Amino acid sequence: MHLYQQQTIKIHNSLTGKKEVFVPLNEGHIGMYVCGPTVYSNVHLGNCRTFMSFDMIFRYFKHLGYNVRYVRNITDAGHLVDDAEEGEDKIAKKARLEQLEPMEVVQRYTVDFHNILEKFNFLPPSIEPTATGHIIEQIEIIKEILEKGFAYERNGSVYFDVVKFNESHEYGKLSGRKLEDMIANTRELAAQDDKKSPQDFALWKKAEPQHIMRWPSPWGDGFPGWHLECTAMSTKYLGETFDIHGGGMDLKFPHHECEIAQAEACNGQSPVRYWMHANMLTLNGKKMAKSTGNSILPGEIFSGENNILSKPFSPSMVRFFMMQAHYTSILDISNDALLASEKGFNKLMEAIGSIKSLPEGKATDFNVKEWKQSCYDAMNDDFNTPILIAKLFDAVKHINLIKEGSETITASDKELLIQTMHDFTFDILGLENKQSANVDSEKLSGVVELLIELRKEARENKDFATSDKIRDQLADLGIQLKDGKEGTTYSL
Ligand SMILES: [Zn+2]
């Protein structure tokens, strides 16, 4: 008997807007596709949150004994600047600016992406396919859609005919839009535009002479439209219909809407049974954007090299912080929120580290079996990690009472408690027990704060020799002090 046979999972399906009982297409097997990054810059923290949510979901399915095929692609061609239908490829633009081969850009940022995800303790997906590795499959799908009459060719480009598709299908059903409204709200097509209707989207784009990322096709040299790669790769590795498709909320329209249209036009059936969308991450209450300076990279959080946080935070701590919010809620990251979360994280890790040495008694003061099921119930309810973490803290409370001698636990309940805490904290939430490292970082933080205080006093007494000595010797140890309006902070 597998664990999954004892649990009923409910998933919020973005397609229906309802929480539905999850039944995989093939018993014991799950096919899951998540739209991966476009590798033209360092991975965003917001994207990390999205991928982390699906990593947690992947981990839970595996824990339950499911055989999961998890496909997360790398977009290395076809994604144009501003997610637009015309213009430059994001990767080609970066390559032009930095005078690199496009594939050097792809390699550089794929390595960065993997490095950051590894620090966050992600499990690798089962398959990580690339758009450029599936040009042939994409061309085959375009041929099929053309043959079925849902696309047309114009001057070496091929466009999906949204109006035609909408006559027999429902374009906009995922994002809750109606084609009539979309048409009413768009301006007239420019005279030089090849499209029949502004809602039509490119399946294949003719490459202008200066466009360096190009492939031969039946319609001439060009490159695939951005939405097509996900249809090609999900169909190839998971089949014409599969269980779960995930991604960030911002991909619902047009990207996922177009994926549905392409797959339905090509295969005649709906591609995905459960659509899941992860919500965004804000910083200090505002949308993250490089242009406004309200932005932070994961590496800058880990090192403390930024002007937003007072100290460095470990990847596992940041992961814990993100898991404290439900994946469908907006999460705001700030210095205060991270500091508060760090206290909880250290408390949890300390309690887990001490369970083994708890004294064993004749009875247990709380029902460990019931508590264990409540942890599963939280996860079964659309992967509710904040509730799960609250349950883990219920156990922490009992662990501390047993430590003090106010409660007792039997040897067998203690075993069950150790196993369950381990399963949910490390295997499912994906946290890492770097307890000693965390305690050390807390101590280090205390020592640095003390030195900052002494330096401040020295400066107030005009003892600049001492204040400079503190700053320089800390710098020699790799600890940089930064003086700002709000006081002095440090980075490692
Ligand atoms: Zn996609």
Boltz pocket constraint, residues with backbone or C-beta under 6 A from the ligand:
constraints:
  - pocket:
      binder: B
      contacts: [[A, 34], [A, 35], [A, 36], [A, 226], [A, 227], [A, 230], [A, 255]]
      max_distance: 6.0
